[in-house]
Amino acid sequence: MFRPGGPRFPMEASEDDPRWGWFRREILPLESELKAYAVRFCRSGSAEAEDLIHESFARAIAYANWRSIDNPAGFVKRVMKNVALDTARG
């Protein structure tokens, strides 16, 4: 189960930052697939799943070694699973 209020990752990047371009190209198109995946970790429905997706996106964009990611879908799904597990542990 996901509970909002986990760690936040401040971004000091501009929209022209290559990381944002990578995120828009590689991660954002996965949103509908990630919604279906997020529901598996959530008990109370779509709002909780949305929070899980947003936290996963925040962690993905903050990842320092983003250029070394060969499988963006696998990476963000692993991030999502870790966020859900971290939250469940409380």
Secondary structure, 3 states (H helix, E strand, C coil): CCCCCCCCCCCCCCCCCHHHHHHHHHHHHHHHHHHHHHHCCCCCCHHHHHHHHHHHHHHHHHCCCHHHCCCHHHHHHHHHHHHHHHHHHC
